[in-house]
Amino acid sequence: MKTRVAQATTIVLFALVMGVFWGTWFSLSRTMDQLSGETFVAVGHQMIQNLGVPMAILLPLSLVSALVTLVLLWQAGRGAAFWWALTGFLLMVTALVITLAVEVPIDNQISTWTAATLPGDWRSIQSRWELFHTIRTFMSIAALAAVTISATVASPAAVSASGRRLTHDTGFVRSL
């Protein structure tokens, strides 16, 4: 039962992180290059203000949840569920690394800009942010898919000595 709760928690938290990335990418990022400098700065400041603190909590919390899930799956035996969860965890860690190494430093630059003080190369900076935002968005989608798959596959504990599948603690695998 603990494993099932941990997996569900990880799925929800990964979905929330992915949703922020996806929503931003889908609704705004793909056309950000069409905004005027004044609009870009205004929107950028608002996004940084609205998302900075919540994501600084949500993304690490999702990774802690995934680590708890991995420990529980490790203890149950390292079957497909563990490896899928590990894949999801590593993909989300990659999204975090992109966020901290590329996106946050650019956000810190943007937060100091005004329409009057935009640097001459602001479009190239904005394009770099977009590229890495797209990469982390699709990394987070893949991470969510992997942890969801992890919760639906049988672990080694779900197979009896006779080779028959038994009810697994996630509730997804039933006796054949």
C-alpha positions in Angstrom: 0.0 0.0 0.0 2.9 2.4 0.8 4.3 1.9 -2.7 0.9 2.6 -4.3 0.6 5.8 -2.4 4.1 6.9 -3.2 3.6 6.1 -6.9 0.3 8.1 -7.0 1.9 11.0 -5.2 4.8 11.0 -7.6 2.5 10.9 -10.6 0.4 13.8 -9.3 3.5 15.9 -8.5 5.2 15.1 -11.9 1.9 16.0 -13.6 1.8 19.4 -11.8 5.4 20.2 -12.8 4.9 19.0 -16.4 1.6 21.0 -16.5 3.4 24.2 -15.7 6.0 23.6 -18.3 3.5 22.4 -20.9 1.0 25.1 -20.3 3.7 27.8 -20.6 5.1 26.2 -23.8 1.8 25.5 -25.4 0.1 28.8 -24.6 2.9 31.3 -24.8 6.4 30.1 -25.6 5.8 29.1 -29.2 4.8 32.6 -30.1 7.0 34.6 -27.7 9.2 35.7 -30.5 6.3 37.7 -31.9 5.9 39.9 -28.9 7.2 43.4 -28.8 10.1 44.1 -26.4 7.7 46.0 -24.0 5.2 43.1 -23.9 8.0 40.5 -23.6 9.4 42.2 -20.5 5.9 42.6 -18.9 5.0 39.0 -19.5 8.4 37.8 -18.5 8.3 39.7 -15.2 4.8 38.4 -14.4 5.7 34.8 -15.2 8.9 35.0 -13.1 6.8 36.4 -10.2 4.0 33.9 -10.5 6.1 30.7 -11.0 9.5 31.3 -9.3 8.6 30.3 -5.7 5.9 27.7 -6.4 8.2 25.8 -8.8 11.2 26.1 -6.4 9.0 24.1 -4.0 7.1 21.8 -6.4 10.0 20.5 -8.6 12.2 19.4 -5.7 9.2 18.0 -3.8 8.3 15.9 -6.9 11.9 14.5 -6.9 11.8 13.7 -3.2 8.5 11.8 -3.9 10.1 9.9 -6.7 13.1 9.0 -4.5 10.7 7.6 -1.9 9.0 5.6 -4.6 12.4 4.3 -5.9 13.4 3.2 -2.4 10.1 1.3 -1.9 10.4 -0.3 -5.4 14.1 -1.2 -4.7 13.0 -3.0 -1.6 10.3 -4.9 -3.5 12.8 -6.0 -6.1 14.2 -4.2 -9.1 11.7 -5.1 -11.7 10.2 -3.1 -14.6 8.4 -0.8 -12.1 11.7 0.3 -10.5 13.4 0.9 -13.9 10.5 2.9 -15.3 10.4 5.0 -12.1 14.2 5.5 -12.2 13.9 6.6 -15.9 11.2 9.1 -14.9 13.3 10.4 -12.0 16.3 10.9 -14.2 14.3 12.7 -16.9 12.9 15.0 -14.2 16.3 15.6 -12.8 17.4 16.6 -16.3 14.5 19.1 -16.4 15.7 20.5 -13.0 19.3 20.8 -14.2 18.1 22.7 -17.4 16.0 24.9 -15.1 18.9 25.7 -12.8 21.7 25.9 -15.3 20.0 27.7 -18.1 16.5 29.0 -17.4 16.9 30.6 -14.0 20.0 32.6 -15.0 18.2 33.9 -18.0 15.1 34.7 -15.8 17.4 36.6 -13.4 18.6 38.7 -16.4 15.1 39.3 -17.6 13.9 40.3 -14.2 16.3 43.3 -14.3 15.2 44.5 -17.7 12.7 47.2 -18.6 11.4 48.1 -22.0 13.9 51.0 -22.1 16.9 48.8 -21.0 16.4 45.8 -23.2 19.9 44.6 -24.3 20.5 44.6 -28.1 20.7 40.8 -28.1 17.5 40.2 -26.1 15.9 38.2 -29.0 18.8 35.7 -29.0 18.6 35.4 -25.2 14.8 34.9 -25.5 15.5 32.2 -28.2 17.9 30.4 -26.0 15.4 30.4 -23.1 12.8 29.0 -25.5 15.0 26.2 -26.8 15.8 25.0 -23.4 12.3 25.5 -22.2 11.1 23.2 -25.0 13.7 20.6 -24.1 12.7 20.6 -20.4 9.0 20.5 -21.3 9.4 17.4 -23.3 11.7 15.9 -20.7 9.0 16.4 -18.1 6.3 14.8 -20.4 8.6 11.8 -20.8 9.2 11.7 -17.0 5.5 11.7 -16.3 4.9 8.9 -18.9 7.7 6.8 -17.3 6.4 7.1 -13.7 2.9 6.4 -14.9 4.1 3.3 -16.7 6.0 2.3 -13.6 2.7 2.3 -11.6 1.1 0.0 -14.2 3.7 -2.7 -14.6 4.1 -5.7 -12.4 7.1 -5.8 -10.0 9.0 -9.1 -9.3 6.9 -9.5 -6.1 3.8 -9.8 -8.2 4.9 -13.1 -9.7 4.5 -16.3 -7.7 6.9 -19.2 -7.8 4.7 -20.9 -10.3 5.1 -18.0 -12.7 1.5 -16.8 -12.3 1.0 -13.1 -11.7 -0.6 -12.2 -8.4 -2.4 -9.0 -7.3 0.4 -6.4 -6.9 0.2 -3.7 -4.3 -0.4 -1.1 -6.9 -3.7 -2.7 -7.7 -3.1 -2.7 -11.4 -2.0 -6.3 -11.9 -4.6 -9.0 -11.4 -4.3 -12.8 -11.3 -4.2 -14.3 -14.7 
